[in-house]
Amino acid sequence: MPPKDRFKKISNNYGELFSEVFAVQGFNYEELEKSIFDTVSRIEPDLIGSSILDIGVGDGISIKPFVCIGCKKLIGIDLNQEMIDSTRTKFGDSISLFKMNATDMTRFKEGEFEIIISGATVHNIPKTERVKFWKEILRLKPKIFITADKIKDSDTTKHHLDYQSEIEAIKKIYGERHSLKEAKEEWLDHYKCDEKEALDINEISNNLGEKYKISTVFEMGLYKTIIALRK
């Protein structure tokens, strides 16, 4: 089983390099992450005044548009200290940042956040631990929960083709273009684990569907942006 912080060895220049991985496949990584902001801003009229939690804040790419429009109540959590330090360097005190496991967010109170966002994070939580994560989302009771994540497609042929495309892109960018052989191997192991721990729309619906309306609002390769609106 991988360590709880699956990004410890591959966090260096994560955003920049993974943008290249997406570009090789003809995709735009920033467009995937921005789909979170675009969707939320269409739904929530008082976005600037909303309290927003970013689970798996990473290097800040998901939360950046919220900072740029002047949102003041922004909190980000991540397991990886290097990611947190990177975000703090970029945004200073615009975001309150905490090192925290997403399966235990008891620091925060029920109803503390109107909006909870997450970019490419939930699928990294071991499947057996994700039950705790979904319970935390239900406890916190956001009006909106939205995640842009690696979500296994119900079409197995499409999933296989998308998976192989991304694997080849990782080999090209990490192994060939940048000669980061150790990081390449870490990513390949990471993806094998992703397949075993695969997140799909049924899991989200089974855990949140009683209290939330679930829908897919954006798709790109292996990734989907899923929104859950409280009923």
N, C-alpha and C positions, 0 to 999 in steps of 0.2 A: 504494500500500500504506500502511496506517495506521502511525503510529509504534509502537515496541515497547511504550511505555506508553500504551495506548489510553484510559486514564482520566484523563490529565493535566488535560484541560479540563473534565471532568464529575465530578470527585471531590468537589467541594464539596457538603456535605449529601447525599451519595449515598444513604445508608441511609434517611434520613427521606423524601426525595423518592420513592425507588423503592418504599417502603412504600405511598405514595399511589398510585403507578402500579398496584400490585397491587390495592389496595383498590377502585379504580374498576372493575376487572374482576371484583370479588367474591371476590378472593383475599386471603390473609394472608401477606405476605412472610416474617414471622418464623416462621410455621409451616413454610414450605419450608426455611429454614435450620435450624430446630430438628429437622427430620426426620433430620439427620445425627446429632445427639446421641442422639435417641430410638432410632435403629437401633443405633448402637454400644453404647449402655448395655444393650441387651437381649442383646447377643452377648458382651461382654467383662465378666466378673465382677469383675476387679480394675482397674476403670477409673481410679481415683484414682492407682494406682501405675504406670500405663502412661505411656510416653513418646509424645507426640503432636505431630505436625507439621501446621500449617495452611498449605496452599499458597494464596496469594492471600488473606492474612488480612483485607485490606480494613479496614473500620472495626470489626472484631472480632465481628460478629454471629454467625458460625458457631462461634467458639471460646468465646463468653461462657458457655454452660451448663457447659463443662468447668472454667472458672475458678470458677464459682459452687459447684460441688460439692467444690472443693478440690484439683483436679489440680495437681501441682507441676512436672511435666516437660513444659511447654508451650513450643513454639517456633512463631513465625509468620514467614512471608516474604511480601514483596510488592515489585512494581516501583515502586510509587507512594509517595514519601516522605510526602506529605500523609496518605495512608491510615495509614501506619505511625505517624506522629505522633499521629493521632486515636486509634488503639488504645492507644498508650503513655499518652496523657492519661487514657483511661478505666480502664486496668487496671494502670498503673504497672509494677512489676517482676514481676507475676504471669505475664507472658509474655515470653520472650526474643525480640526482634524484629530481623530483618535485611532490608535491601534486597537483593533477589536475584532473578535470572531463574530461573523454574521449569524451564527446559531445561538448566540447569547448576547442580546442587546438590552439586557435588563437595566442598563444605565439610563435608558430612555423610557418615558412614560407612555401609556396608552393615549392615543390622540395627539401626541406631541408634534407629529408631522402630517400636514395635509397631503404631501406628495413624497413618495419614496421611489427613487430611480436606481438603476443598476445596469452597468455595461459589462458584458462578457465576464460575469462573476459567478452566477448561481450554478452553472454547470460544473464549476470547479469544486463545489462542496460535495464530499462523498455522498452517494445516494442515500445511505443509511442515516447520514446526518442531516440531509435536507428536510426530513420530517420536522426537525427542530426549527429549521429556518422558516418553513411555511407557518408554523405555529407562532413564531415571532411576528411575522407579517400580520397575521390575524389579530394578535394581541395589540400591536401598534395601531391597527385600524386606520391606515391612511385612506383618504378619499380616492387617491390614484396610486397604483403600483405599476411601474413600467420597467421592463427589462429588454435590452437588446443583447441577445445571448445565442450561444451555439445550441440549437434545438433540433433534435433529430427529426427529419422529415418522415411522414408516414409512407411516402413513396420510396421504397428501399433502393430502387435503381438510381433515382435522383440523389439520394443521400450518398450512395457509394461513389458516384461520379464527382460530387462536390467534395467529398472527403479526399479522394485521390488527387483532385486538382489542388487542394490546399496543402497536402503533404508534399507534392512536387514543388509547389511554390516555396515552402519552407526550406527544402533542400537547396533550391536555387539561390535564395536570398542569404540564408545563414551559412550554407556549406560552400557555395561557389562564389557568390558576389563578395561576401565579407569574411570568408575563411574562419567562421566561428563554429568550428567542428563540434566542440563540446556543447555549445548552446543548441546546435542543430539536433544532436542526439537527445538532449533534454526535452526538446520540443516533440520529437518523435515518440519518446516514452510518454510524454504528457498526452499526446493524442490517442495512444493506445488505451490509456486510462480513461480518457473522455468517452471512448467507445463502450467501455465496460460500465461506466457510470452515466450513460447517456440520459440527458434531460429531454423530455418531449412534452407536447402540449397537453397530453392526457394527464400527466403528473401535475401540471399547473392547475388544470381544471378540477381534478380530483381533490386537490388540497384547498383551493381558493373558491371554487365554483359556487359553493353554497352562499357565500357572502358577496361575491364579486362577479361581474359580467366580464368574461374573458374574450379577447379578440386579437387577431394578428393584423398589424398595421403596416408592416414593412418586411421585405425578405431580401437577402443577399447571400448567395452561396449557402454555406452551412448555417447561416445566422437568420434569426427572425426577431422582430421587435414585437413583443406581446404586451398588451395593456390590460390591466384589471381595474375596472371601475366599481366602486362600492355600490351595492344595490340599495 
